[in-house]
């Protein structure tokens, strides 16, 4: 453990009192109908960060009713694209103003590094600005080639009331990949953040009100999946559910929503491979592999948690990966130099440990780490950077989401074998390829079953480009123009010009 780069406790000031989080319903802040609350303890510092209202059925009912009325009365859905864009831009500016506060609370609740949190909040503001541009440029279609007396129109209309359910690993960034697009389309929303990271979504609600969002357009209900998430999924007044989280919960949402046949958009898990060919820029590839697996402590749907390395360079590449892994600063999330912080809960840390031990018992070799990490001065849960070699494709550690700082290493001999290994998974979120040969990269990109393919890079993202997966990684897309389309319905309007319709029944018949 002494060989690792461990960042001890910093001198950052912890808050004297917990952040108080309440529901946002119909433009006002409310306690739960039954007065219930819950607390979130920092996974890194062991202190109470947030004291939140614990929602129930009555709170969801009130929030959905507010969203339904706001939509049906046209408080937002009938406003112009210009007016929507103006408000979204105001929110983006307010996010920039509050970046330090948002990042600080997100770091304490989630355990992610403060420098990373600040960058994510900056990125979130950029997404709001991009969504604002879509609000002004959204349009339908016209068809004037149907005949001299016919005109066809395709209108794009907001889907209606949207339930937005977000995870704990990127709470502010992911709500910003959904809400501004829903608002740009003219929808109203009810949001449930994870019970482990409620604070920053509540701050976003504050900023929406400050910007002037009409009452009932944005509502927030805090609490647990049961009953809050379940009620938001099954309520017949809700027209759409958009969810980011585990594949298991995503399947449950699809089943629950089927009772009302509402639209469902899902961004779920991934077991994302990077394939490294012998002609790759190895220094850059090693750095990308280390970044891909340890970023956000591996608690990331896009985590590059398995690499598939050509046999000719596998041992050399593995040694360089282990060497660089030792240099990554793990430790106190409040220290600006930290790149990997705490694990979200003790239970999740136990799950990570079990994957590593099971792989070891099945014949894999732990080349680095493989256990809890002690950080001097902190009582929270941390896990060592871990590299597991001699992994077979049938092992759970090679097929399932570990969701921790654990890298699985497999090898290949031919392009065909590499693609078979990439596609031999239930997931299809992201994949990467490292080669100086453009033909190799292009063939890989076309044949890999994944929603995103990176070539000679990893996890670069832009508001303009869509994000989402195939197979058990989800359905639908976020970001880009496709992120707006998710919240729109197409309506056909067929118009006859003049009295040219031929009667179906001959009026001359007696």
C-alpha positions as CSV (number, residue, x, y, z in Angstrom):
1,X,0.0,0.0,0.0
2,X,2.9,2.3,0.7
3,X,3.8,2.1,-3.0
4,X,0.6,3.8,-4.0
5,X,0.0,7.6,-4.2
6,X,-2.3,8.2,-1.3
7,X,-3.5,11.7,-0.5
8,X,-4.1,12.2,3.3
9,X,-6.8,14.4,4.8
10,X,-6.8,18.0,3.6
11,X,-7.3,21.2,5.5
12,X,-10.6,21.9,3.7
13,X,-13.3,23.2,6.0
14,X,-16.3,20.8,6.5
15,X,-19.7,22.4,6.8
16,X,-20.8,23.2,10.4
17,X,-24.4,22.1,9.7
18,X,-26.0,19.7,7.2
19,X,-27.6,21.0,4.0
20,X,-31.3,21.0,4.4
21,X,-33.1,19.6,1.3
22,X,-36.9,19.8,0.8
23,X,-39.2,18.9,-2.1
24,X,-39.9,21.4,-4.8
25,X,-43.6,21.2,-5.7
26,X,-45.7,23.7,-7.7
27,X,-43.1,26.4,-7.2
28,X,-42.7,26.1,-3.5
29,X,-40.5,24.2,-1.0
30,X,-42.2,21.6,1.1
31,X,-41.5,19.1,3.8
32,X,-42.9,15.6,3.3
33,X,-46.6,15.2,3.9
34,X,-45.8,12.9,6.9
35,X,-42.8,15.0,8.1
36,X,-40.3,12.1,7.5
37,X,-36.6,12.9,6.8
38,X,-33.4,11.0,6.1
39,X,-29.7,11.8,6.3
40,X,-26.8,11.4,3.9
41,X,-23.4,10.7,5.5
42,X,-20.3,11.5,3.5
43,X,-18.6,8.3,2.2
44,X,-15.2,10.0,2.6
45,X,-15.4,12.0,5.8
46,X,-18.1,10.2,7.8
47,X,-20.1,13.3,8.6
48,X,-23.7,14.1,8.0
49,X,-23.8,16.2,4.8
50,X,-27.5,16.5,4.0
51,X,-30.8,16.2,5.9
52,X,-33.5,15.7,3.4
53,X,-37.3,15.3,3.3
54,X,-38.2,11.7,2.7
55,X,-40.9,11.6,0.1
56,X,-44.0,9.3,-0.1
57,X,-47.0,8.7,-2.3
58,X,-48.7,11.9,-1.3
59,X,-45.7,14.0,-2.2
60,X,-45.4,12.3,-5.6
61,X,-49.1,12.8,-6.2
62,X,-48.8,16.5,-5.5
63,X,-45.8,16.9,-7.7
64,X,-47.3,15.1,-10.7
65,X,-50.5,17.0,-10.3
66,X,-48.6,20.3,-10.4
67,X,-46.6,19.2,-13.5
68,X,-49.7,17.9,-15.2
69,X,-51.6,21.2,-14.6
70,X,-48.6,23.3,-15.7
71,X,-48.4,21.4,-18.9
72,X,-52.1,21.3,-19.7
73,X,-52.5,25.0,-19.0
74,X,-49.6,25.8,-21.3
75,X,-47.5,27.7,-18.8
76,X,-44.5,26.3,-20.5
77,X,-45.5,24.1,-23.4
78,X,-47.1,27.0,-25.3
79,X,-44.2,29.5,-24.8
80,X,-42.0,30.4,-27.8
81,X,-38.6,28.8,-28.4
82,X,-37.1,32.1,-27.8
83,X,-38.6,32.4,-24.3
84,X,-37.5,28.9,-23.4
85,X,-34.0,29.5,-24.6
86,X,-33.7,32.7,-22.7
87,X,-34.6,31.0,-19.4
88,X,-32.3,28.1,-20.1
89,X,-29.4,30.5,-20.7
90,X,-30.2,32.2,-17.4
91,X,-30.0,28.9,-15.6
92,X,-26.7,28.2,-17.2
93,X,-25.3,31.5,-16.0
94,X,-26.6,30.7,-12.5
95,X,-24.9,27.3,-12.5
96,X,-21.6,29.0,-13.3
97,X,-22.2,31.4,-10.4
98,X,-22.9,28.6,-8.0
99,X,-20.2,26.2,-9.3
100,X,-18.1,26.2,-6.2
101,X,-21.1,25.5,-3.9
102,X,-22.5,22.8,-6.1
103,X,-19.2,21.0,-6.5
104,X,-18.4,21.1,-2.8
105,X,-21.7,19.5,-1.8
106,X,-21.5,16.9,-4.6
107,X,-18.0,16.0,-3.5
108,X,-19.1,15.4,0.1
109,X,-22.2,13.4,-0.9
110,X,-20.7,11.3,-3.6
111,X,-17.0,11.0,-2.6
112,X,-15.7,12.2,-6.0
113,X,-12.7,14.6,-6.2
114,X,-13.4,18.3,-5.9
115,X,-11.5,19.1,-9.1
116,X,-13.5,16.6,-11.1
117,X,-16.8,17.9,-9.6
118,X,-16.0,21.5,-10.6
119,X,-15.2,20.3,-14.2
120,X,-18.5,18.4,-14.3
121,X,-20.5,21.5,-13.2
122,X,-18.8,23.6,-15.8
123,X,-19.7,20.9,-18.4
124,X,-23.3,20.9,-17.2
125,X,-23.7,24.6,-17.8
126,X,-22.5,24.1,-21.3
127,X,-25.1,21.5,-21.9
128,X,-27.8,23.9,-20.7
129,X,-26.6,26.4,-23.2
130,X,-26.6,23.8,-26.0
131,X,-30.2,22.8,-25.1
132,X,-31.1,26.5,-25.3
133,X,-29.9,26.6,-28.9
134,X,-32.1,23.6,-29.7
135,X,-35.2,25.3,-28.2
136,X,-34.9,28.1,-30.9
137,X,-34.0,25.8,-33.8
138,X,-36.6,23.0,-33.2
139,X,-38.9,22.6,-36.2
140,X,-41.1,20.2,-38.0
141,X,-41.5,19.4,-41.7
142,X,-43.7,20.4,-44.6
143,X,-44.6,18.2,-47.7
144,X,-45.8,20.1,-50.7
145,X,-45.3,17.3,-53.2
146,X,-48.6,15.4,-52.3
147,X,-50.6,17.0,-55.2
148,X,-51.8,20.5,-56.2
149,X,-54.6,20.4,-53.6
150,X,-52.8,18.8,-50.6
151,X,-50.3,20.0,-48.1
152,X,-48.8,17.9,-45.3
153,X,-47.3,19.1,-42.1
154,X,-45.3,17.2,-39.4
155,X,-45.4,19.1,-36.1
156,X,-43.0,18.4,-33.3
157,X,-44.8,18.7,-29.9
158,X,-43.7,18.1,-26.3
159,X,-44.4,14.6,-25.1
160,X,-45.9,16.0,-21.8
161,X,-45.1,15.3,-18.2
162,X,-41.7,13.6,-17.7
163,X,-40.5,11.7,-14.7
164,X,-36.7,12.1,-14.5
165,X,-34.9,9.6,-12.2
166,X,-31.1,10.2,-11.8
167,X,-28.3,8.2,-10.2
168,X,-25.7,9.0,-7.5
169,X,-22.5,8.8,-9.5
170,X,-23.0,12.0,-11.6
171,X,-26.0,13.6,-10.0
172,X,-25.7,17.1,-11.3
173,X,-24.3,16.2,-14.7
174,X,-26.9,13.6,-15.5
175,X,-29.9,15.7,-14.5
176,X,-28.4,18.3,-16.9
177,X,-28.3,15.7,-19.7
178,X,-32.1,15.3,-19.3
179,X,-33.9,18.3,-17.8
180,X,-32.8,21.1,-20.2
181,X,-33.7,19.0,-23.2
182,X,-37.1,18.3,-21.7
183,X,-37.6,22.0,-21.0
184,X,-36.4,22.9,-24.5
185,X,-39.1,20.7,-25.9
186,X,-41.8,22.3,-23.8
187,X,-42.3,19.4,-21.3
188,X,-42.8,19.7,-17.6
189,X,-40.9,17.5,-15.1
190,X,-40.9,15.7,-11.8
191,X,-37.3,14.8,-10.7
192,X,-36.1,12.2,-8.2
193,X,-32.4,12.3,-7.5
194,X,-30.7,9.4,-5.8
195,X,-31.3,9.3,-2.0
196,X,-27.5,9.3,-1.7
197,X,-27.0,12.6,-3.6
198,X,-30.0,14.9,-3.2
199,X,-28.4,18.2,-2.5
200,X,-27.2,19.4,-5.9
201,X,-30.5,18.7,-7.6
202,X,-32.2,20.8,-4.9
203,X,-29.8,23.6,-5.7
204,X,-30.7,23.3,-9.3
205,X,-34.3,23.7,-8.3
206,X,-33.4,26.9,-6.5
207,X,-31.7,28.2,-9.6
208,X,-34.7,27.3,-11.8
209,X,-36.9,29.3,-9.6
210,X,-34.5,32.2,-9.5
211,X,-34.4,32.2,-13.3
212,X,-38.2,32.5,-13.4
213,X,-39.4,29.0,-14.3
214,X,-43.2,29.0,-14.0
215,X,-44.7,27.1,-11.0
216,X,-45.2,23.4,-11.6
217,X,-42.8,23.2,-14.6
218,X,-39.9,21.8,-12.5
219,X,-40.8,19.7,-9.5
220,X,-38.4,17.6,-7.2
221,X,-39.4,14.8,-4.9
222,X,-36.7,13.4,-2.6
223,X,-36.6,9.9,-1.2
224,X,-36.1,6.3,-2.2
225,X,-37.0,4.3,-5.2
226,X,-39.8,2.6,-3.3
227,X,-42.2,4.4,-3.0
228,X,-41.1,7.6,-4.8
229,X,-39.6,6.2,-8.0
230,X,-42.2,3.5,-8.3
231,X,-45.1,6.1,-8.1
232,X,-43.4,8.3,-10.6
233,X,-43.1,5.4,-13.0
234,X,-46.6,4.1,-12.8
235,X,-48.7,7.3,-12.5
236,X,-51.0,7.5,-15.6
237,X,-50.6,11.3,-15.6
238,X,-47.0,10.9,-16.5
239,X,-46.3,10.6,-20.2
240,X,-42.6,9.6,-20.2
241,X,-39.9,8.2,-17.8
242,X,-36.2,8.9,-18.4
243,X,-33.9,6.9,-16.1
244,X,-30.2,6.5,-15.6
245,X,-28.9,3.7,-13.4
246,X,-28.5,0.0,-13.2
247,X,-29.8,-2.4,-15.9
248,X,-31.8,-4.3,-13.3
249,X,-33.7,-1.2,-12.2
250,X,-34.2,-0.2,-15.8
251,X,-35.9,-3.5,-16.6
252,X,-38.2,-3.0,-13.6
253,X,-39.1,0.4,-14.9
254,X,-40.0,-0.9,-18.3
255,X,-42.2,-3.5,-16.7
256,X,-43.9,-1.0,-14.4
257,X,-44.4,1.6,-17.1
258,X,-46.0,-1.0,-19.5
259,X,-49.2,-0.7,-17.5
260,X,-49.8,2.7,-19.0
261,X,-47.7,2.3,-22.2
262,X,-45.8,5.5,-21.4
263,X,-42.6,6.3,-23.3
264,X,-39.4,5.1,-21.5
265,X,-35.8,6.2,-22.2
266,X,-33.0,4.4,-20.4
267,X,-29.3,4.9,-20.0
268,X,-28.0,1.8,-18.2
269,X,-24.8,-0.1,-17.5
270,X,-21.8,-1.0,-19.5
271,X,-18.8,-3.3,-19.6
272,X,-16.8,-1.2,-21.9
273,X,-13.7,-2.6,-23.7
274,X,-10.7,-0.9,-25.0
275,X,-8.8,-2.9,-27.7
276,X,-5.1,-2.2,-28.0
277,X,-3.3,-3.3,-31.2
278,X,0.5,-3.6,-31.4
279,X,0.8,-0.4,-33.5
280,X,-1.0,1.7,-30.9
281,X,0.6,4.8,-29.3
282,X,1.3,2.9,-26.2
283,X,2.0,5.8,-23.9
284,X,-1.3,7.5,-24.8
285,X,-3.2,4.2,-24.6
286,X,-1.8,3.3,-21.2
287,X,-2.8,6.7,-19.9
288,X,-6.3,6.4,-21.4
289,X,-6.7,2.9,-19.8
290,X,-5.7,4.2,-16.4
291,X,-8.0,7.2,-16.8
292,X,-10.8,5.0,-18.1
293,X,-10.8,2.6,-15.2
294,X,-10.1,4.9,-12.2
295,X,-12.1,8.0,-13.2
296,X,-14.9,8.5,-10.6
297,X,-13.4,5.5,-8.8
298,X,-14.7,3.3,-11.6
299,X,-18.3,4.2,-10.5
300,X,-19.2,5.1,-14.0
301,X,-21.3,3.5,-16.7
302,X,-18.6,4.4,-19.2
303,X,-15.8,3.0,-17.2
304,X,-13.2,1.3,-19.4
305,X,-13.2,-1.6,-17.0
306,X,-11.9,-4.3,-19.4
307,X,-9.0,-4.0,-21.8
308,X,-8.3,-6.5,-24.6
309,X,-4.6,-6.4,-25.5
310,X,-2.8,-8.0,-28.4
311,X,-0.7,-11.0,-27.2
312,X,2.5,-9.6,-28.7
313,X,2.4,-6.5,-26.4
314,X,0.2,-7.8,-23.5
315,X,2.9,-8.2,-20.8
316,X,4.7,-5.0,-21.6
317,X,1.4,-3.1,-21.7
318,X,0.3,-4.7,-18.4
319,X,3.5,-3.7,-16.6
320,X,3.2,-0.1,-17.9
321,X,-0.4,0.0,-16.8
322,X,0.5,-1.2,-13.3
323,X,3.3,1.3,-13.0
324,X,1.2,4.2,-14.0
325,X,-1.7,3.1,-11.7
326,X,0.6,3.4,-8.7
327,X,1.1,7.1,-9.5
328,X,-2.6,8.0,-9.6
329,X,-3.5,10.1,-6.5
330,X,-6.1,8.3,-4.4
331,X,-7.5,9.8,-1.2
332,X,-9.3,12.8,0.3
333,X,-11.8,14.1,-2.3
334,X,-11.5,17.7,-0.9
335,X,-7.8,17.9,-1.8
336,X,-7.5,19.5,-5.3
337,X,-4.7,17.1,-6.2
338,X,-6.8,14.0,-5.7
339,X,-8.0,12.2,-8.8
340,X,-9.8,9.2,-7.2
341,X,-12.0,9.6,-4.1
342,X,-14.2,7.4,-2.0
343,X,-16.5,4.5,-2.7
344,X,-20.2,5.4,-2.4
345,X,-21.2,3.0,0.4
346,X,-19.6,0.2,2.5
347,X,-22.0,-2.2,0.9
348,X,-20.8,-1.3,-2.6
349,X,-17.2,-1.6,-1.5
350,X,-18.0,-5.2,-0.4
351,X,-19.5,-5.9,-3.8
352,X,-16.3,-4.7,-5.5
353,X,-14.2,-6.8,-3.2
354,X,-16.2,-9.9,-3.9
355,X,-15.7,-9.6,-7.7
356,X,-11.9,-9.4,-7.2
357,X,-11.8,-12.4,-4.8
358,X,-14.1,-14.5,-7.0
359,X,-11.9,-13.8,-10.0
360,X,-8.8,-14.7,-8.0
361,X,-10.4,-18.0,-6.9
362,X,-11.3,-18.8,-10.5
363,X,-7.7,-18.5,-11.6
364,X,-7.1,-14.8,-12.4
365,X,-4.1,-13.0,-11.1
366,X,-4.2,-9.7,-9.1
367,X,-1.2,-7.7,-10.4
368,X,-2.0,-4.6,-8.3
369,X,-4.2,-3.7,-5.4
370,X,-7.2,-5.9,-4.6
371,X,-8.4,-4.6,-1.3
372,X,-9.5,-1.6,0.8
373,X,-7.3,1.5,0.9
374,X,-6.6,3.2,4.2
375,X,-6.4,7.0,3.9
376,X,-4.7,8.6,7.0
377,X,-7.2,10.9,8.8
378,X,-10.3,9.7,7.0
379,X,-12.8,7.1,8.2
380,X,-14.6,6.6,4.9
381,X,-14.4,3.7,2.5
382,X,-11.7,3.7,-0.3
383,X,-10.5,0.9,-2.6
384,X,-7.0,0.4,-4.0
385,X,-6.3,0.8,-7.8
386,X,-6.6,-2.8,-8.9
387,X,-5.4,-4.7,-12.0
388,X,-6.5,-8.2,-12.6
389,X,-4.8,-10.3,-15.3
390,X,-5.3,-13.8,-16.7
391,X,-9.0,-13.1,-17.0
392,X,-11.2,-15.4,-19.1
393,X,-14.2,-14.0,-20.9
394,X,-16.6,-16.2,-19.0
395,X,-15.6,-14.8,-15.6
396,X,-18.1,-12.4,-14.0
397,X,-15.4,-9.8,-13.6
398,X,-15.0,-9.7,-17.4
399,X,-18.8,-9.6,-18.1
400,X,-20.5,-7.7,-15.3
401,X,-20.3,-4.2,-14.0
402,X,-17.9,-4.1,-11.0
403,X,-18.4,-0.3,-10.7
404,X,-15.2,0.2,-8.9
405,X,-11.5,0.9,-9.7
406,X,-10.8,-2.6,-11.0
407,X,-9.4,-3.3,-14.4
408,X,-9.8,-6.7,-16.1
409,X,-7.2,-7.7,-18.7
410,X,-7.9,-10.1,-21.6
411,X,-5.8,-10.8,-24.7
412,X,-6.4,-11.5,-28.4
413,X,-4.5,-12.5,-31.5
414,X,-6.6,-11.3,-34.5
415,X,-9.1,-8.6,-35.2
416,X,-11.9,-11.1,-35.6
417,X,-11.1,-12.5,-32.1
418,X,-11.0,-9.0,-30.6
419,X,-14.4,-8.1,-32.1
420,X,-15.9,-11.3,-30.9
421,X,-14.7,-10.5,-27.3
422,X,-16.0,-7.0,-27.6
423,X,-19.5,-8.1,-28.7
424,X,-19.6,-11.1,-26.4
425,X,-21.4,-9.2,-23.7
426,X,-24.9,-8.3,-22.6
427,X,-24.0,-4.6,-22.7
428,X,-23.3,-2.2,-25.6
429,X,-22.6,1.3,-24.2
430,X,-19.1,2.2,-25.3
431,X,-16.0,0.6,-26.9
432,X,-12.6,1.9,-27.9
433,X,-9.8,0.9,-30.3
434,X,-6.1,1.9,-30.3
435,X,-4.3,1.6,-33.6
436,X,-2.4,3.9,-36.0
437,X,-4.0,2.1,-38.9
438,X,-7.2,4.0,-39.9
439,X,-8.6,0.9,-41.7
440,X,-8.4,-1.1,-38.4
441,X,-10.1,1.7,-36.5
442,X,-12.9,2.1,-39.1
443,X,-13.6,-1.6,-39.3
444,X,-13.7,-1.9,-35.5
445,X,-16.0,1.2,-35.3
446,X,-18.5,-0.3,-37.8
447,X,-18.5,-3.8,-36.2
448,X,-18.5,-3.1,-32.5
449,X,-22.0,-3.2,-31.0
450,X,-21.9,-0.1,-28.9
451,X,-23.6,3.3,-28.8
452,X,-20.3,5.1,-28.8
453,X,-16.9,4.1,-30.2
454,X,-13.8,6.0,-29.4
455,X,-10.7,5.6,-31.6
456,X,-7.3,6.6,-30.1
457,X,-9.0,8.3,-27.2
458,X,-11.4,7.5,-24.4
459,X,-14.4,9.2,-22.8
460,X,-14.2,12.5,-24.7
461,X,-17.7,13.9,-24.8
462,X,-19.5,16.9,-26.3
463,X,-23.0,18.3,-25.9
464,X,-23.5,18.1,-29.7
465,X,-23.0,14.3,-29.8
466,X,-25.6,11.8,-28.7
467,X,-25.0,9.3,-25.9
468,X,-26.7,6.0,-25.2
469,X,-26.4,2.3,-25.6
470,X,-27.7,-0.8,-27.2
471,X,-28.7,-4.2,-25.9
472,X,-28.8,-4.1,-22.0
473,X,-27.1,-0.7,-21.9
474,X,-30.4,1.0,-22.6
475,X,-32.7,2.6,-25.2
476,X,-33.0,6.1,-26.4
477,X,-30.3,8.8,-26.6
478,X,-29.2,11.8,-24.5
479,X,-27.4,15.0,-25.8
480,X,-27.2,16.2,-29.3
481,X,-30.3,16.9,-31.3
482,X,-31.3,13.3,-30.6
483,X,-31.5,14.2,-26.9
484,X,-34.3,16.7,-27.8
485,X,-36.1,14.3,-30.0
486,X,-36.6,11.9,-27.1
487,X,-39.0,14.5,-25.5
488,X,-41.0,15.2,-28.7
489,X,-43.9,13.6,-30.4
490,X,-44.5,13.9,-34.2
491,X,-48.0,15.0,-35.2
492,X,-49.2,14.7,-38.8
493,X,-51.5,17.4,-40.2
494,X,-52.9,16.7,-43.6
495,X,-54.6,19.7,-45.3
496,X,-56.8,19.8,-48.4
497,X,-56.7,23.0,-50.3
498,X,-60.0,23.8,-52.0
499,X,-63.1,21.6,-52.3
500,X,-61.5,18.9,-54.3
501,X,-62.4,15.8,-52.2
502,X,-64.2,13.1,-54.2
503,X,-67.3,11.9,-52.3
504,X,-67.1,8.4,-51.1
505,X,-70.9,8.0,-51.5
506,X,-72.3,9.2,-54.8
507,X,-74.8,11.9,-53.9
508,X,-76.8,11.2,-57.1
509,X,-77.7,7.7,-56.0
510,X,-81.4,7.5,-55.0
